[in-house]
Amino acid sequence: MTTEAKDDGFEVQNFAGDEALGEEEPGRDAPVHIRIQQRNARKTITSVQGLATDLDLKKILKFFKRKFKCNGAVITDKTLGDVIQLQGDQRQGVKEFLLYHEIVHKDSIIVHGF
C-alpha cells in the first residue's frame, strides 16, 4: 500500500494485490468492502464500498445515521463509485444490516481493519 500526499493536506491511499478496488461491477454477487480508517488518535471512519448501483444509498445512509447515532455521507468517486462513509467503528452493525435485509450474500462481504 502506497500513500501520496496532496497539496490540500489530505492523503490518498492506493491499495494493491488482494485489496484491489473496482474489479467487478457492483451488484448482489460483487464483493462489498467494509473498511475502517484511523482519522487521528481516537477518531475512526467506516466506509462501505461496492453496493449495487440500483440501491438508494441516501436512504441506507439515513437509516445508518439514526440507528448508529453517528454522522455520515455518500461520497462519489470516479474509480470506486459511490462509497458510504460513517463516523466511528460501525463495521459490525453495517454487516448485520446488509445480511438481515438480504442486500448482499454473506460470502460477498469483506470486512477490513484492525
N, CA, C and O atoms as a DFTB+ gen file, in Angstrom:
456 C
 N C O
     1  1       0.842      -1.161       0.000
     2  2       0.000       0.000       0.000
     3  2       0.893       1.230       0.000
     4  3       1.795       1.345       0.829
     5  1       0.647       2.151      -0.925
     6  2       1.426       3.368      -1.002
     7  2       0.550       4.551      -0.635
     8  3      -0.671       4.504      -0.788
     9  1       1.173       5.596      -0.157
    10  2       0.451       6.793       0.244
    11  2       1.027       7.988      -0.489
    12  3       2.244       8.166      -0.546
    13  1       0.146       8.809      -1.050
    14  2       0.566      10.010      -1.742
    15  2      -0.014      11.218      -1.012
    16  3      -1.184      11.202      -0.630
    17  1       0.772      12.245      -0.818
    18  2       0.297      13.466      -0.170
    19  2      -0.145      14.458      -1.234
    20  3       0.545      14.660      -2.234
    21  1      -1.295      15.072      -1.012
    22  2      -1.797      16.087      -1.935
    23  2      -1.477      17.468      -1.370
    24  3      -1.036      17.597      -0.228
    25  1      -1.704      18.488      -2.177
    26  2      -1.429      19.851      -1.753
    27  2      -2.340      20.308      -0.629
    28  3      -1.939      21.155       0.169
    29  1      -3.571      19.768      -0.537
    30  2      -4.527      20.233       0.460
    31  2      -4.330      19.578       1.825
    32  3      -5.126      19.833       2.728
    33  1      -3.313      18.752       2.012
    34  2      -3.018      18.170       3.304
    35  2      -3.620      16.789       3.518
    36  3      -3.292      16.132       4.505
    37  1      -4.480      16.334       2.634
    38  2      -5.085      15.016       2.768
    39  2      -4.230      13.980       2.059
    40  3      -3.472      14.301       1.144
    41  1      -4.363      12.730       2.495
    42  2      -3.593      11.655       1.899
    43  2      -4.513      10.721       1.126
    44  3      -5.658      10.502       1.522
    45  1      -4.018      10.176       0.035
    46  2      -4.740       9.204      -0.761
    47  2      -4.002       7.887      -0.655
    48  3      -2.791       7.835      -0.874
    49  1      -4.719       6.812      -0.318
    50  2      -4.082       5.512      -0.197
    51  2      -4.403       4.683      -1.423
    52  3      -5.559       4.602      -1.838
    53  1      -3.394       4.073      -2.000
    54  2      -3.559       3.184      -3.137
    55  2      -3.385       1.756      -2.657
    56  3      -2.347       1.420      -2.087
    57  1      -4.380       0.913      -2.878
    58  2      -4.326      -0.478      -2.463
    59  2      -3.869      -1.329      -3.629
    60  3      -4.188      -1.039      -4.782
    61  1      -3.129      -2.371      -3.334
    62  2      -2.630      -3.256      -4.378
    63  2      -2.864      -4.700      -3.962
    64  3      -3.169      -4.985      -2.804
    65  1      -2.719      -5.601      -4.914
    66  2      -2.838      -7.036      -4.612
    67  2      -4.268      -7.432      -4.319
    68  3      -5.179      -7.113      -5.084
    69  1      -4.471      -8.140      -3.191
    70  2      -5.785      -8.639      -2.826
    71  2      -6.778      -7.523      -2.526
    72  3      -7.989      -7.734      -2.583
    73  1      -6.269      -6.340      -2.207
    74  2      -7.150      -5.239      -1.872
    75  2      -7.472      -4.368      -3.083
    76  3      -7.932      -3.239      -2.916
    77  1      -7.245      -4.857      -4.276
    78  2      -7.533      -4.081      -5.478
    79  2      -9.002      -3.711      -5.512
    80  3      -9.867      -4.527      -5.192
    81  1      -9.276      -2.488      -5.898
    82  2     -10.637      -1.974      -5.852
    83  2     -11.222      -1.888      -7.253
    84  3     -10.500      -1.704      -8.233
    85  1     -12.528      -2.021      -7.332
    86  2     -13.229      -1.820      -8.579
    87  2     -13.033      -2.916      -9.596
    88  3     -13.124      -2.649     -10.795
    89  1     -12.769      -4.133      -9.175
    90  2     -12.538      -5.208     -10.128
    91  2     -13.828      -5.688     -10.772
    92  3     -13.845      -6.002     -11.962
    93  1     -14.911      -5.747      -9.998
    94  2     -16.178      -6.241     -10.513
    95  2     -17.209      -5.137     -10.511
    96  3     -17.088      -4.156      -9.778
    97  1     -18.233      -5.307     -11.345
    98  2     -19.349      -4.371     -11.342
    99  2     -20.123      -4.542     -10.047
   100  3     -20.344      -5.674      -9.617
   101  1     -20.545      -3.445      -9.407
   102  2     -21.328      -3.568      -8.181
   103  2     -22.635      -4.305      -8.441
   104  3     -23.276      -4.093      -9.470
   105  1     -23.024      -5.151      -7.529
   106  2     -24.245      -5.925      -7.645
   107  2     -24.379      -6.849      -6.461
   108  3     -23.625      -6.739      -5.494
   109  1     -25.330      -7.760      -6.523
   110  2     -25.591      -8.651      -5.399
   111  2     -24.435      -9.625      -5.159
   112  3     -24.149      -9.962      -4.010
   113  1     -23.772     -10.078      -6.214
   114  2     -22.684     -11.047      -6.062
   115  2     -21.307     -10.403      -6.003
   116  3     -20.325     -11.079      -5.697
   117  1     -21.218      -9.114      -6.289
   118  2     -19.931      -8.428      -6.235
   119  2     -19.522      -8.229      -4.776
   120  3     -20.381      -8.083      -3.907
   121  1     -18.235      -8.222      -4.505
   122  2     -17.801      -8.049      -3.115
   123  2     -18.113      -6.659      -2.586
   124  3     -17.966      -5.661      -3.292
   125  1     -18.546      -6.611      -1.333
   126  2     -18.794      -5.352      -0.634
   127  2     -17.708      -5.225       0.426
   128  3     -17.570      -6.086       1.295
   129  1     -16.944      -4.152       0.345
   130  2     -15.839      -3.936       1.274
   131  2     -16.291      -2.993       2.376
   132  3     -16.791      -1.901       2.104
   133  1     -16.112      -3.422       3.631
   134  2     -16.385      -2.584       4.792
   135  2     -15.041      -2.342       5.457
   136  3     -14.417      -3.264       5.981
   137  1     -14.601      -1.087       5.429
   138  2     -13.272      -0.747       5.930
   139  2     -13.361       0.252       7.071
   140  3     -14.336       0.994       7.190
   141  1     -12.346       0.261       7.895
   142  2     -12.208       1.262       8.940
   143  2     -10.891       1.979       8.721
   144  3      -9.870       1.356       8.429
   145  1     -10.922       3.307       8.867
   146  2      -9.726       4.119       8.719
   147  2      -9.521       4.917       9.993
   148  3     -10.477       5.449      10.555
   149  1      -8.304       5.001      10.442
   150  2      -7.968       5.814      11.601
   151  2      -7.819       7.256      11.139
   152  3      -6.995       7.557      10.274
   153  1      -8.619       8.146      11.719
   154  2      -8.561       9.561      11.348
   155  2      -7.510      10.299      12.158
   156  3      -6.677      11.007      11.592
   157  1      -7.539      10.145      13.448
   158  2      -6.491      10.670      14.330
   159  2      -6.403       9.739      15.530
   160  3      -6.769       8.569      15.413
   161  1      -5.944      10.201      16.651
   162  2      -5.668       9.310      17.783
   163  2      -6.882       8.477      18.212
   164  3      -6.733       7.290      18.500
   165  1      -8.079       9.074      18.259
   166  2      -9.241       8.340      18.763
   167  2     -10.385       8.223      17.763
   168  3     -11.314       7.449      17.992
   169  1     -10.344       8.950      16.688
   170  2     -11.464       9.004      15.740
   171  2     -11.241       8.055      14.567
   172  3     -10.130       7.930      14.052
   173  1     -12.331       7.381      14.152
   174  2     -12.250       6.473      13.013
   175  2     -13.389       6.748      12.042
   176  3     -14.382       7.384      12.396
   177  1     -13.236       6.269      10.829
   178  2     -14.250       6.364       9.785
   179  2     -14.484       4.968       9.229
   180  3     -13.533       4.245       8.933
   181  1     -15.756       4.587       9.087
   182  2     -16.123       3.326       8.453
   183  2     -16.595       3.635       7.040
   184  3     -17.444       4.507       6.855
   185  1     -16.067       2.944       6.046
   186  2     -16.515       3.147       4.664
   187  2     -17.032       1.835       4.091
   188  3     -16.452       0.768       4.295
   189  1     -18.149       1.949       3.361
   190  2     -18.808       0.805       2.739
   191  2     -18.762       1.028       1.233
   192  3     -19.281       2.025       0.732
   193  1     -18.141       0.102       0.517
   194  2     -17.936       0.263      -0.914
   195  2     -18.348      -0.994      -1.655
   196  3     -18.158      -2.104      -1.157
   197  1     -18.913      -0.825      -2.843
   198  2     -19.250      -1.956      -3.688
   199  2     -20.714      -2.339      -3.668
   200  3     -21.076      -3.394      -4.189
   201  1     -21.579      -1.501      -3.073
   202  2     -23.010      -1.804      -3.075
   203  2     -23.571      -1.633      -4.481
   204  3     -23.024      -0.883      -5.289
   205  1     -24.653      -2.325      -4.764
   206  2     -25.275      -2.287      -6.086
   207  2     -25.696      -0.862      -6.438
   208  3     -26.062      -0.079      -5.562
   209  1     -25.640      -0.540      -7.714
   210  2     -25.968       0.812      -8.160
   211  2     -27.460       1.102      -8.105
   212  3     -27.859       2.267      -8.104
   213  1     -28.294       0.065      -8.059
   214  2     -29.742       0.297      -8.033
   215  2     -30.281       0.581      -6.637
   216  3     -31.471       0.857      -6.486
   217  1     -29.430       0.519      -5.610
   218  2     -29.852       0.799      -4.241
   219  2     -29.896       2.302      -4.001
   220  3     -29.117       3.057      -4.583
   221  1     -30.813       2.730      -3.140
   222  2     -30.901       4.133      -2.750
   223  2     -29.961       4.340      -1.562
   224  3     -30.348       4.128      -0.413
   225  1     -28.735       4.751      -1.844
   226  2     -27.718       4.878      -0.808
   227  2     -28.048       5.974       0.199
   228  3     -27.646       5.893       1.359
   229  1     -28.773       6.989      -0.236
   230  2     -29.135       8.060       0.697
   231  2     -30.115       7.558       1.753
   232  3     -30.040       7.976       2.909
   233  1     -31.038       6.664       1.372
   234  2     -31.960       6.079       2.352
   235  2     -31.213       5.160       3.316
   236  3     -31.466       5.169       4.520
   237  1     -30.298       4.375       2.776
   238  2     -29.497       3.489       3.625
   239  2     -28.669       4.324       4.592
   240  3     -28.581       3.993       5.775
   241  1     -28.061       5.400       4.106
   242  2     -27.268       6.285       4.965
   243  2     -28.135       6.899       6.057
   244  3     -27.707       6.991       7.208
   245  1     -29.344       7.317       5.708
   246  2     -30.256       7.910       6.693
   247  2     -30.586       6.905       7.798
   248  3     -30.648       7.266       8.973
   249  1     -30.798       5.644       7.417
   250  2     -31.054       4.597       8.401
   251  2     -29.838       4.391       9.300
   252  3     -29.973       4.307      10.521
   253  1     -28.646       4.309       8.698
   254  2     -27.424       4.126       9.471
   255  2     -27.230       5.261      10.474
   256  3     -26.881       5.017      11.629
   257  1     -27.453       6.487      10.039
   258  2     -27.246       7.638      10.910
   259  2     -28.186       7.602      12.112
   260  3     -27.792       7.964      13.221
   261  1     -29.411       7.171      11.898
   262  2     -30.362       7.087      13.005
   263  2     -30.060       5.903      13.916
   264  3     -30.104       6.035      15.139
   265  1     -29.754       4.752      13.332
   266  2     -29.525       3.556      14.129
   267  2     -28.238       3.636      14.943
   268  3     -28.226       3.286      16.123
   269  1     -27.152       4.096      14.317
   270  2     -25.856       4.116      14.977
   271  2     -25.570       5.440      15.686
   272  3     -24.547       5.578      16.356
   273  1     -26.473       6.411      15.538
   274  2     -26.308       7.727      16.178
   275  2     -24.954       8.343      15.830
   276  3     -24.174       8.725      16.703
   277  1     -24.707       8.425      14.523
   278  2     -23.463       8.995      14.039
   279  2     -23.753       9.810      12.780
   280  3     -24.867       9.770      12.257
   281  1     -22.779      10.531      12.306
   282  2     -22.932      11.280      11.076
   283  2     -22.309      10.478       9.937
   284  3     -21.541       9.543      10.167
   285  1     -22.647      10.853       8.714
   286  2     -22.104      10.145       7.568
   287  2     -22.379      10.885       6.281
   288  3     -23.040      11.924       6.274
   289  1     -21.866      10.340       5.187
   290  2     -22.024      10.958       3.876
   291  2     -21.881       9.896       2.797
   292  3     -21.273       8.846       3.006
   293  1     -22.464      10.199       1.620
   294  2     -22.255       9.368       0.436
   295  2     -21.255      10.106      -0.443
   296  3     -21.523      11.219      -0.896
   297  1     -20.108       9.489      -0.685
   298  2     -19.036      10.084      -1.471
   299  2     -19.031       9.431      -2.847
   300  3     -19.075       8.206      -2.954
   301  1     -18.978      10.243      -3.900
   302  2     -18.913       9.720      -5.265
   303  2     -17.481       9.838      -5.766
   304  3     -16.897      10.922      -5.773
   305  1     -16.926       8.701      -6.185
   306  2     -15.561       8.650      -6.681
   307  2     -15.581       8.092      -8.097
   308  3     -16.407       7.236      -8.413
   309  1     -14.683       8.566      -8.947
   310  2     -14.653       8.105     -10.339
   311  2     -14.310       6.626     -10.453
   312  3     -14.923       5.909     -11.244
   313  1     -13.343       6.162      -9.676
   314  2     -12.908       4.775      -9.795
   315  2     -13.666       3.834      -8.869
   316  3     -13.921       2.689      -9.240
   317  1     -14.035       4.293      -7.660
   318  2     -14.673       3.424      -6.684
   319  2     -16.191       3.434      -6.756
   320  3     -16.838       2.539      -6.212
   321  1     -16.766       4.421      -7.411
   322  2     -18.218       4.545      -7.432
   323  2     -18.694       5.269      -6.186
   324  3     -17.973       6.106      -5.642
   325  1     -19.899       4.957      -5.727
   326  2     -20.448       5.580      -4.531
   327  2     -19.985       4.825      -3.290
   328  3     -20.059       3.597      -3.232
   329  1     -19.511       5.565      -2.311
   330  2     -18.997       5.000      -1.068
   331  2     -19.735       5.667       0.088
   332  3     -19.844       6.892       0.131
   333  1     -20.244       4.863       1.026
   334  2     -20.866       5.393       2.237
   335  2     -19.789       5.512       3.298
   336  3     -19.068       4.554       3.576
   337  1     -19.683       6.708       3.897
   338  2     -18.736       6.916       4.988
   339  2     -19.511       7.251       6.255
   340  3     -20.421       8.079       6.237
   341  1     -19.139       6.598       7.357
   342  2     -19.783       6.807       8.653
   343  2     -18.729       7.128       9.701
   344  3     -17.600       6.644       9.625
   345  1     -19.098       7.938      10.670
   346  2     -18.184       8.233      11.763
   347  2     -18.171       7.068      12.739
   348  3     -19.213       6.488      13.043
   349  1     -17.001       6.737      13.219
   350  2     -16.867       5.678      14.215
   351  2     -16.711       4.308      13.599
   352  3     -16.728       4.151      12.379
   353  1     -16.557       3.314      14.464
   354  2     -16.401       1.924      14.042
   355  2     -17.779       1.282      13.962
   356  3     -18.312       0.831      14.976
   357  1     -18.358       1.238      12.773
   358  2     -19.702       0.704      12.557
   359  2     -19.667      -0.569      11.719
   360  3     -20.688      -0.944      11.142
   361  1     -18.531      -1.237      11.637
   362  2     -18.372      -2.398      10.747
   363  2     -19.371      -3.509      11.047
   364  3     -20.012      -4.027      10.133
   365  1     -19.509      -3.879      12.317
   366  2     -20.385      -5.000      12.670
   367  2     -21.846      -4.665      12.395
   368  3     -22.585      -5.499      11.873
   369  1     -22.265      -3.460      12.737
   370  2     -23.647      -3.047      12.506
   371  2     -24.001      -2.991      11.030
   372  3     -25.098      -3.391      10.640
   373  1     -23.085      -2.501      10.208
   374  2     -23.308      -2.438       8.764
   375  2     -23.415      -3.843       8.193
   376  3     -24.287      -4.113       7.366
   377  1     -22.543      -4.733       8.624
   378  2     -22.567      -6.117       8.138
   379  2     -23.897      -6.787       8.496
   380  3     -24.509      -7.441       7.653
   381  1     -24.341      -6.625       9.743
   382  2     -25.615      -7.216      10.170
   383  2     -26.790      -6.653       9.369
   384  3     -27.699      -7.398       9.002
   385  1     -26.780      -5.350       9.094
   386  2     -27.845      -4.730       8.302
   387  2     -27.893      -5.314       6.892
   388  3     -28.965      -5.667       6.400
   389  1     -26.736      -5.416       6.245
   390  2     -26.692      -5.929       4.873
   391  2     -27.165      -7.379       4.795
   392  3     -27.822      -7.766       3.828
   393  1     -26.839      -8.176       5.800
   394  2     -27.270      -9.573       5.815
   395  2     -28.743      -9.705       6.174
   396  3     -29.456     -10.497       5.557
   397  1     -29.212      -8.950       7.156
   398  2     -30.601      -9.040       7.611
   399  2     -31.574      -8.662       6.498
   400  3     -32.607      -9.310       6.330
   401  1     -31.250      -7.624       5.745
   402  2     -32.124      -7.157       4.663
   403  2     -31.801      -7.821       3.330
   404  3     -32.360      -7.446       2.299
   405  1     -30.904      -8.805       3.342
   406  2     -30.541      -9.597       2.168
   407  2     -30.119      -8.729       0.983
   408  3     -30.504      -8.979      -0.159
   409  1     -29.322      -7.712       1.281
   410  2     -28.814      -6.839       0.228
   411  2     -27.657      -7.510      -0.495
   412  3     -27.518      -7.373      -1.711
   413  1     -26.827      -8.234       0.247
   414  2     -25.717      -8.990      -0.338
   415  2     -25.634     -10.348       0.342
   416  3     -26.177     -10.539       1.430
   417  1     -24.950     -11.294      -0.305
   418  2     -24.717     -12.611       0.279
   419  2     -23.643     -12.510       1.354
   420  3     -22.811     -11.602       1.338
   421  1     -23.676     -13.445       2.275
   422  2     -22.691     -13.462       3.361
   423  2     -21.274     -13.611       2.820
   424  3     -20.339     -13.019       3.359
   425  1     -21.111     -14.396       1.763
   426  2     -19.794     -14.635       1.192
   427  2     -19.240     -13.408       0.468
   428  3     -18.038     -13.330       0.214
   429  1     -20.113     -12.446       0.132
   430  2     -19.683     -11.267      -0.637
   431  2     -19.200     -10.135       0.251
   432  3     -18.671      -9.150      -0.263
   433  1     -19.359     -10.237       1.558
   434  2     -18.953      -9.162       2.461
   435  2     -17.527      -9.409       2.930
   436  3     -17.199     -10.481       3.441
   437  1     -16.691      -8.403       2.748
   438  2     -15.299      -8.474       3.187
   439  2     -15.088      -7.338       4.186
   440  3     -15.213      -6.165       3.836
   441  1     -14.769      -7.695       5.430
   442  2     -14.546      -6.701       6.474
   443  2     -13.050      -6.538       6.679
   444  3     -12.342      -7.503       6.968
   445  1     -12.571      -5.301       6.526
   446  2     -11.152      -4.980       6.674
   447  2     -10.952      -4.211       7.974
   448  3     -11.897      -3.623       8.502
   449  1      -9.763      -4.213       8.475
   450  2      -9.444      -3.369       9.623
   451  2      -8.775      -4.130      10.729
   452  3      -8.526      -5.332      10.634
   453  1      -8.495      -3.409      11.768
   454  2      -7.765      -3.978      12.900
   455  2      -8.735      -4.623      13.772
   456  3      -8.362      -5.182      14.803
